[in-house]
Amino acid sequence: MAMNRIQFQQGMSLPEFLAAFGNEGQCERALMAVCWPRGWSCPRCAHRTFYRLKRGSHGGFQCQGCKYQVSITAGTMMAATKLPLTTWFLAIFLISHAKNGISSLELKRQLGVSYPAAWLIHQKILAATAERDDTHRLDGDVLVDDAYLGGEIAGAKAGRGSPNKVPLVAAVSLSEDGRPRYAKLSQVSGFTVDAITAWTTANLRPGCHVHSDGLACFGAVAFAGATHSCTVVGGRLPSERPKFRWVNTVLGNLKTAFSGTHHAFNFAKYAHRSLAGYVYRLNRPFNLRSLTPGLIFDVARRAEVGKDHQPGCG
């Protein structure tokens, strides 16, 4: 059997990561390169000269013009953190390289921090992946399928009505030769015309062609400027549905990854970010070495998650 070059490509090894981001100074310089690529300038007056400060747990700057002070982590997902930057960067490395995802409990063990701290780091990094991919819209030929994620809760309603089951739309855009280009996994309120119309507007470019199974609500993509065709599949197995091979593969791998990683998970509350983390890695398969630097960039360039979020299972 021929070697799969995507699976066997060389990513960033742990020794390479530690050589690049193993101390606070290296992490601070990496943040500077992302936040001020043209050199530091004051957020208040745009003055370009400054004094270096020891501000809180991390370095900071004081503008020589207006005396405004700012932390090096200000405006990033790491804002106001008391943890070392090396802890954050290691978390980014672990999350970006976990093919099937990583639980907050495992992250706690790897980082050597408390569970609430690991949970918050995890959620903030996943929020960065969600914001990054939420801006991308699929085009061309797009396969879509419906699915439910989450197990049943003992004593609660069974089946699709379970309070821990969330409906989601899986979509994969195809290249001209029929291979997957980009995938999206989106939590929706339900499989209704209104929900699918809203999903199409947010996730598809006008003029794309959507191919679905016989679920009637997917005809609503036409209201958002897409064309639509369907193949009624009935109760056939995924292997008997070659047209939907790639979207079935994405869903199958997703369920395998989640069942092997998370043993207690509030899907109804946290599915959006966890799906985003999975798809973030899925959509960047051709250069594993760039995953960690890319995620560092996304975490450093996005605002802090709201303070109302509280730790959950994972």
C-alpha positions as CSV (number, residue, x, y, z in Angstrom):
1,M,0.0,0.0,0.0
2,A,1.3,3.4,-0.9
3,M,2.2,5.8,1.9
4,N,-0.3,8.5,2.6
5,R,1.9,11.6,2.4
6,I,-0.5,13.8,4.3
7,Q,-0.7,11.4,7.3
8,F,3.1,10.8,7.4
9,Q,4.2,14.4,6.9
10,Q,6.6,15.8,9.5
11,G,4.9,18.2,11.9
12,M,6.5,20.4,14.6
13,S,8.1,18.1,17.2
14,L,8.1,18.8,20.9
15,P,11.9,19.5,21.0
16,E,11.4,21.9,18.1
17,F,8.5,23.6,19.9
18,L,10.6,24.0,23.1
19,A,13.5,25.3,21.1
20,A,11.3,28.0,19.6
21,F,8.9,28.8,22.5
22,G,10.6,27.3,25.6
23,N,11.0,30.4,27.7
24,E,9.1,33.6,28.5
25,G,11.4,35.8,26.4
26,Q,10.8,33.7,23.3
27,C,7.0,33.8,23.8
28,E,7.0,37.6,24.4
29,R,8.9,38.1,21.2
30,A,6.5,35.9,19.3
31,L,3.6,38.0,20.7
32,M,5.3,41.2,19.7
33,A,5.7,39.9,16.1
34,V,2.0,39.2,15.9
35,C,0.5,42.2,17.7
36,W,3.0,44.8,16.4
37,P,4.5,43.4,13.2
38,R,5.7,46.9,12.2
39,G,7.1,47.7,15.7
40,W,5.3,48.9,18.8
41,S,3.0,52.0,18.6
42,C,0.9,53.4,21.4
43,P,-2.8,52.4,21.2
44,R,-3.7,55.9,22.5
45,C,-1.5,58.4,20.6
46,A,0.4,56.2,18.1
47,H,3.8,57.3,19.6
48,R,6.4,54.7,18.7
49,T,8.9,55.0,21.5
50,F,8.4,53.3,24.9
51,Y,9.8,52.1,28.2
52,R,9.7,48.4,29.0
53,L,7.8,47.6,32.2
54,K,7.2,44.6,34.4
55,R,3.4,44.8,34.4
56,G,1.7,42.1,36.5
57,S,2.8,38.7,35.6
58,H,4.2,39.7,32.2
59,G,6.0,42.4,30.4
60,G,4.4,45.7,29.3
61,F,5.1,49.1,27.8
62,Q,4.8,52.7,28.8
63,C,4.5,55.2,26.0
64,Q,7.1,57.9,26.2
65,G,4.7,60.4,24.7
66,C,1.4,60.1,26.7
67,K,2.7,57.8,29.4
68,Y,-0.1,55.2,28.6
69,Q,0.7,51.7,29.9
70,V,-0.3,48.5,28.2
71,S,0.4,44.8,28.9
72,I,2.0,42.7,26.2
73,T,-1.1,40.4,26.4
74,A,-3.6,43.2,26.0
75,G,-6.2,42.6,23.3
76,T,-5.3,38.9,23.0
77,M,-7.0,35.8,24.4
78,M,-4.3,35.8,27.1
79,A,-5.3,39.2,28.4
80,A,-5.1,39.6,32.2
81,T,-3.7,36.0,32.6
82,K,-1.5,35.3,35.6
83,L,-0.2,32.1,34.0
84,P,3.2,32.1,32.3
85,L,3.1,32.6,28.5
86,T,5.0,29.3,28.2
87,T,1.9,27.6,29.6
88,W,-0.4,29.2,27.0
89,F,2.0,28.4,24.2
90,L,2.3,24.8,25.3
91,A,-1.5,24.5,25.4
92,I,-1.7,25.9,21.9
93,F,0.9,23.3,20.7
94,L,-1.0,20.4,22.4
95,I,-4.4,21.5,21.0
96,S,-3.1,22.1,17.5
97,H,-1.4,18.7,17.4
98,A,-4.1,16.5,18.9
99,K,-5.6,14.9,15.9
100,N,-8.7,13.7,17.7
101,G,-8.9,16.7,20.1
102,I,-7.9,16.9,23.7
103,S,-10.0,17.1,26.8
104,S,-9.6,19.9,29.4
105,L,-8.8,17.2,32.0
106,E,-5.9,15.9,29.9
107,L,-4.8,19.5,29.2
108,K,-4.8,20.0,33.0
109,R,-2.4,17.0,33.4
110,Q,-0.1,18.1,30.6
111,L,0.1,21.7,31.7
112,G,0.3,21.1,35.4
113,V,-2.4,23.7,36.3
114,S,-5.8,23.4,38.0
115,Y,-8.8,22.1,36.1
116,P,-10.6,25.5,36.0
117,A,-7.5,27.1,34.6
118,A,-7.1,24.4,32.0
119,W,-10.8,24.6,31.1
120,L,-10.6,28.4,30.6
121,I,-7.4,28.2,28.5
122,H,-9.0,25.4,26.4
123,Q,-12.2,27.4,25.8
124,K,-10.4,30.6,24.8
125,I,-8.2,28.8,22.3
126,L,-11.2,27.0,20.8
127,A,-13.0,30.3,20.6
128,A,-10.1,31.6,18.5
129,T,-10.5,28.7,16.1
130,A,-14.2,29.3,15.9
131,E,-13.8,33.0,15.1
132,R,-11.1,32.2,12.5
133,D,-13.2,29.7,10.5
134,D,-16.6,31.4,11.0
135,T,-15.4,34.0,8.5
136,H,-15.0,31.4,5.7
137,R,-17.8,30.6,3.4
138,L,-17.9,27.5,1.1
139,D,-18.3,27.8,-2.6
140,G,-18.5,25.6,-5.7
141,D,-20.0,22.1,-5.2
142,V,-20.9,21.5,-1.6
143,L,-22.1,18.3,0.0
144,V,-24.3,18.6,3.1
145,D,-25.8,16.2,5.5
146,D,-27.6,16.3,8.8
147,A,-26.5,14.7,12.0
148,Y,-27.0,14.7,15.8
149,L,-24.1,14.9,18.3
150,G,-24.2,13.8,21.9
151,G,-25.3,10.9,23.9
152,E,-28.5,10.3,25.9
153,I,-28.9,11.3,29.5
154,A,-30.1,8.6,31.9
155,G,-33.7,9.3,32.9
156,A,-34.2,12.0,30.2
157,K,-36.0,11.7,26.9
158,A,-34.4,9.3,24.5
159,G,-33.6,9.5,20.8
160,R,-33.4,12.8,18.9
161,G,-35.3,14.5,21.6
162,S,-32.6,14.0,24.2
163,P,-31.6,17.3,25.8
164,N,-27.9,16.4,25.2
165,K,-28.3,15.8,21.5
166,V,-27.5,18.8,19.3
167,P,-28.5,19.0,15.6
168,L,-25.6,20.0,13.3
169,V,-25.1,20.4,9.6
170,A,-21.9,18.9,8.0
171,A,-20.8,20.5,4.8
172,V,-17.8,19.8,2.5
173,S,-16.8,21.8,-0.5
174,L,-15.3,19.8,-3.4
175,S,-12.6,20.6,-5.9
176,E,-13.1,20.2,-9.6
177,D,-11.8,16.6,-9.4
178,G,-14.2,15.8,-6.6
179,R,-11.8,15.9,-3.6
180,P,-12.6,17.8,-0.4
181,R,-11.3,21.4,-0.1
182,Y,-12.9,22.8,3.1
183,A,-15.3,21.5,5.7
184,K,-17.7,23.1,8.1
185,L,-19.5,21.6,11.1
186,S,-22.3,23.9,12.3
187,Q,-24.6,23.6,15.3
188,V,-28.2,24.7,14.2
189,S,-31.4,25.2,16.1
190,G,-33.1,22.4,14.2
191,F,-33.7,21.1,10.7
192,T,-36.3,23.7,9.7
193,V,-36.5,26.0,6.7
194,D,-35.6,29.1,8.8
195,A,-32.6,27.4,10.4
196,I,-31.2,26.2,7.1
197,T,-31.8,29.5,5.4
198,A,-29.8,31.2,8.2
199,W,-27.1,28.6,8.1
200,T,-26.8,29.0,4.3
201,T,-26.4,32.8,4.5
202,A,-23.7,32.5,7.1
203,N,-21.7,29.6,5.6
204,L,-22.2,29.4,1.8
205,R,-21.3,31.9,-1.0
206,P,-24.2,32.8,-3.3
207,G,-24.1,30.8,-6.5
208,C,-22.7,27.6,-5.0
209,H,-24.4,24.3,-5.7
210,V,-25.6,22.2,-2.7
211,H,-26.2,18.4,-3.0
212,S,-28.1,16.9,-0.1
213,D,-30.0,13.8,0.8
214,G,-33.8,13.8,0.8
215,L,-34.3,15.9,3.9
216,A,-36.8,18.6,2.8
217,C,-35.4,21.5,4.8
218,F,-32.2,21.6,2.7
219,G,-34.3,23.0,-0.2
220,A,-34.2,26.3,1.8
221,V,-30.6,26.9,0.5
222,A,-32.3,28.4,-2.6
223,F,-33.6,31.3,-0.4
224,A,-30.0,32.3,0.2
225,G,-28.8,32.2,-3.4
226,A,-27.6,28.6,-3.8
227,T,-28.8,26.0,-6.2
228,H,-29.8,22.6,-4.9
229,S,-30.1,19.0,-5.9
230,C,-30.8,15.9,-3.8
231,T,-30.4,12.2,-3.8
232,V,-32.9,10.3,-1.6
233,V,-30.9,7.7,0.3
234,G,-33.5,6.2,2.6
235,G,-32.0,3.9,5.2
236,R,-28.9,2.9,3.2
237,L,-25.6,2.6,4.9
238,P,-22.9,5.2,4.3
239,S,-20.9,2.7,2.2
240,E,-24.0,2.5,-0.1
241,R,-24.0,6.3,-0.6
242,P,-20.8,7.0,-2.6
243,K,-22.0,10.5,-3.6
244,F,-21.8,11.5,0.1
245,R,-18.4,9.8,0.7
246,W,-16.5,12.8,2.0
247,V,-19.2,14.3,4.2
248,N,-19.8,10.8,5.7
249,T,-16.1,10.5,6.3
250,V,-16.0,13.8,8.2
251,L,-19.0,12.8,10.3
252,G,-17.6,9.3,11.0
253,N,-14.2,10.6,12.1
254,L,-15.8,13.3,14.2
255,K,-17.9,10.9,16.2
256,T,-14.9,8.6,16.6
257,A,-12.7,11.4,17.8
258,F,-15.3,12.8,20.3
259,S,-16.2,9.4,21.8
260,G,-12.5,8.6,22.3
261,T,-11.6,12.0,23.8
262,H,-14.6,13.2,25.9
263,H,-16.3,10.9,28.4
264,A,-18.5,13.7,29.9
265,F,-19.5,16.6,27.7
266,N,-22.3,19.2,27.7
267,F,-22.9,19.1,23.9
268,A,-25.8,21.5,24.1
269,K,-23.7,24.2,25.6
270,Y,-20.2,23.7,24.3
271,A,-20.6,22.0,20.9
272,H,-19.9,25.1,18.8
273,R,-16.3,25.6,20.0
274,S,-15.4,21.9,20.1
275,L,-16.6,21.5,16.6
276,A,-14.6,24.5,15.6
277,G,-11.4,23.1,17.1
278,Y,-11.9,19.8,15.2
279,V,-12.6,21.5,11.9
280,Y,-9.7,23.9,12.4
281,R,-7.2,21.0,12.2
282,L,-9.2,19.2,9.5
283,N,-9.0,22.2,7.2
284,R,-5.3,22.5,7.5
285,P,-3.9,19.1,6.6
286,F,-1.1,19.9,4.2
287,N,1.4,21.7,6.4
288,L,1.3,20.4,10.0
289,R,4.4,22.5,10.8
290,S,2.3,25.7,10.4
291,L,-0.5,24.6,12.7
292,T,1.1,25.9,16.0
293,P,2.4,29.2,14.6
294,G,-1.0,29.8,12.9
295,L,-2.9,29.1,16.1
296,I,-0.6,31.3,18.1
297,F,-1.4,34.1,15.6
298,D,-5.2,33.5,15.9
299,V,-5.1,33.4,19.7
300,A,-3.0,36.6,19.8
301,R,-5.2,38.5,17.4
302,R,-8.6,37.9,18.9
303,A,-10.4,39.5,21.8
304,E,-11.0,37.8,25.2
305,V,-13.8,35.3,25.7
306,G,-16.6,36.8,27.8
307,K,-16.2,36.4,31.6
308,D,-19.6,34.8,32.0
309,H,-18.4,31.5,30.7
310,Q,-18.0,28.9,33.5
311,P,-16.1,25.6,33.4
312,G,-18.0,22.6,32.1
313,C,-17.2,19.0,31.4
314,G,-14.6,17.9,28.9
